[in-house]
Amino acid sequence: MVDQVASDTRQRAAPLRVLGIETSCDETATAVVDARRGLLAHRLHSQAGMHADYGGVVPELASRDHVRKTLPLIRQVLADAGLRPADIGGVAYTTGPGLMGALLVGAAIARSLAWAWGVPALGVHHMEGHLLAAMLEPRPPRPPFVALLISGGHTMLVRVDAVGRYTLLGESLDDAVGEAFDKTAKLLGLGYPGGPALARLAEHGNARRFRFPRPMTDRPGLDFSFSGLKTYALNTLARSDNDTDNIKADIAAAFELAVAETLSIKCRRALSETGLKRLVVAGGVGANRRIRATLSAMAASLGAQTFYPRPEFCTDNGAMIAYAGMVRLQAGQRDPLSIATRPRWPLTDLNNPTGVAYPLLPIFSSEPSSN
């Protein structure tokens, strides 16, 4: 019976349609992509309000919320796309890196649905999803390019020659940039999530009042270090005896500028050392307006292009997982029936040992529905 369902489904699913499921941390997200029609629909539920009382993500609460929200979001995204389960030709889900419990929820649901529907399933690397999110835009990048991935606990520079051909150029040696934003926001007394709150406060500050360091820019190399910026912000605040509100805004602005210029210096080096003229910026912190403006100006000065996913696809989302899964599913990659999640997973582990690159699919020209 399952074999018959699989045969019928594959016939109905050409061109391949993929359901994507993202549950790596504190967002539950689903999406459906079609190899020819593009992104058909996507849904997202944020847990930010639930975790705000604790000042950060509580893994057990995150996992339990994924249990409650994932299946309803799958039903909703299929309805949005006007599809039935029989119309789906594959299921992609985040298998790492991320919170173990949260990953297990998405993996178990994805594998169960794929088995019941008689279609292949594939676990997707969360950071590869972010890396390929720019392919969801009308003007996608063409490899080779340099990618700056700044998402949550990850900050890295990667040379991308193709899907399945990644070279790590540099990474953070301590706090990732997202962690530095959140920790600095917390010491300034801002709410959770800290990064967006700090960026909003920085809009009202004088970024030149304080001169923050640009860490590790006075030495060669492409690695990062952001933990010192948090300490510098704490010491600056401690030395300030009055005008606290304005000083906090100025500290936020100076911190944000230091981060933006540090990233810009490192990206300039990466482009110069590789000789490439395309820079992709992806991940939640990539939605920061000052960082985008600084990197775009730097790239323009080198005659290079910058590529960004739209803000809704910078944060964790199902569309990037569905797309990354589709690329590999259409190349013939499949996962066995066993469920395996990887809370820690180097991006370079994805490199195809045969040296053959997976082809990128045509760009998505349709406008997605967003809920």
C-alpha positions, 0 to 999 in steps of 0.5 A: 500500500505504501509503495502504491502511495509513493508511486502515485504521489511521485507522479502527481508531484512533478515538478517536485513540491517540497514541504519545509519544516523549521524547528531549530530554536524559538520559531516554528515555521513551515513553507511549500516550494515548487521547482517551477512556480517558486515559493507557494506559501509560508507560515511562522510562529514566533516564541519570543513573547513566551521566552521574554519573561525569562530573558532568553530561550528556555529549551524545554518550553521551546520544544513543547511549543513546537509540539503544539504548533508544528502540525497546525502550521503544516495544515495552514501552509498547505491550505494557503498553497491550495494543496493536499498531502498527495501533492507534496513530493518531498519533506525537508526539515532542519536536522541541525545545528540547534536545540536538541529537543526542538530539532527532534520535534521537527524531525519526528513530525517530518519523517512520520509525514514523509513515511505516511505520504510515501515521499522522500525526506531530507534533513537540512543544515540550518546554516545552509538554509540561511546561506541559500535564503538569498535564492528566494529573491528576484535577484539571486547571487550566482556562485562563486561568492563570499557569504557572511552568515550572522545568525544567532550563535553563528558568525562565519565567512564562507567561500561558496563555489556551489551547493556542496562546495564550501570553504570556511574563511573565518569564524567567531572565536567567542561570542557570535555577533548575535550573542553580543547584541543580545548580551549588550541589550540585556546589560542596557536593560532592554527586553528580549529579543535583545538584538532588535531592541538594541537596534531600535534604541541605537536609532536615537543615539549618537554613534560617535559619542563613544569610540568602541574597539573594532576587535581583531581588525589590527591583525591579519586573518578573517576570524572574529571576536565580539565578547570584548564589545559587551565588556566595553559597553558595560564599562562605559555604562558604569563610568556614566553617572547621569543622563542615563537614557541618552547615554544608553542610546549612545552606547547602543549606537556606538556598539552597533557601529563598531559591529558594522564596521568590524564586519565590513573590514573583515568582509572587505578582506575576504573579497580582496583575498578571494578576488570575488565580487559578490557578497551574500549576507544572511541570518537574523542579524543580517536584517540590521539596517546599519549593518546592511548600509555599511556592507553595501557601501564597502562592497560598492567601493570595491565594485562588488555586489551585495545580496540580502534576503528580505528581512522575513527570510533573514530570521529562521523560516521554513522557506529557506529549509524547503528550498535547501531541501529541494536542491538536494532532493532533486539531486537525488539525496535521501535520508534513511528512515532513522531519525538523527539530529545534530545540535552541533554540525560544521557547515563544511561537513556538507561538502560533497566528497565526490566533488560534484556540486548540486545544481541550484534551481531557477530563481523564485519569481512568484511573490510568496504569501506571508502570514 
